[in-house]
Amino acid sequence: MIEMIPLRAEDKVSAALLQRRLRDGKYRRDSNGTLEKRCPHCRHYLPADSEFFYRHANFPDGLNEWCKGCLDNYRTNRRHIERSARHAV
């Protein structure tokens, strides 16, 4: 079985981008020095790795903007709305 190694934003993002995002509040370091990323939807800071954010190759840090919880809720609600609209017609 292949073991999935979590992707960490710290390993992928450039030093300049990291500094800019820390300054802008998109990232922060917790008391242990762990890099945390802010989900713009729920506004919570979570560890910036693939355990809490889905991988997304189009983003500079390799992680989706929204956390997994917010994205899962959005997709579930979106599917429900689309199904309701199809059955209403």
N, C-alpha and C positions, 0 to 999 in steps of 0.2 A: 504494500500500500504506500502511496506517495504522501509524504507529510507536507502540508501546506505551511510555508514559512510566511508569517505575517509581513506585509509590506509596510514599512515605516516611512512616513513623509520625510523624515529627517535624512534618510538615506538617498532620497531622490532629488530633492529640491536644492537649488543653488544657494550659496551663502547669502548672496544679495537679495534673492527673493525671500529667504527665510527671515532676514533682518527686516525687510519691508513689511512682511505679514505680522511679525512680532510687534512692530511699531503701530500698525493699523488695528491691532486687536483681533486679527483673524486667528492668530496662534498665540499661545502663552506657554510658559514653563510652570509646572506645579512645584510644590515644595521639594520633591525628589529630583527635580531637573528634567522630568519627562515632558516631552513636547505634546501639547494639547491643541486641538483644532476646534474652532467654534462652528457649530452648525447654524447657518443663517435662518433656518426655519424654526427650530425650538430654542435657539440661543444658548444652548448648553455647551460647555467645553468638555470634550472627550479626548482620550488618547488618540493621537494622529497616526493610526495604523489601520490595517485592513480588518481588524477585529470589530471596529466600531464604524468604519466607513467603507462602502463598496469600492473596489478598484475601478479606476476609470482612466484609461491611457491618454485621453485628450486633456486632462488637467495636469498642470506642471508638477504637482506633488504625487500624481498617480492615484489620487483618491477623489471620490465624488464629493461635491460640496455638502450635500445633506447627509446626515448620519443614517445608519441603516434603519433605525426605528422610524424616523420621519419619512424616509423614502418608501419603506414597506407600507406605512399607513396611507401615503399618497397614492401608491399603485393600487392598493385594495379599494380605496374609495373611488378612484378613477374607473376601475373595472366595474364596480357596482353602478356608478352613474351611467356608463356606457351600456351596460346590460339593461338597465331600466329604460333608457331611451330607445333601445331596439325593440323592447316589448311593448312600449307605448304606441308605436307606429302601427 
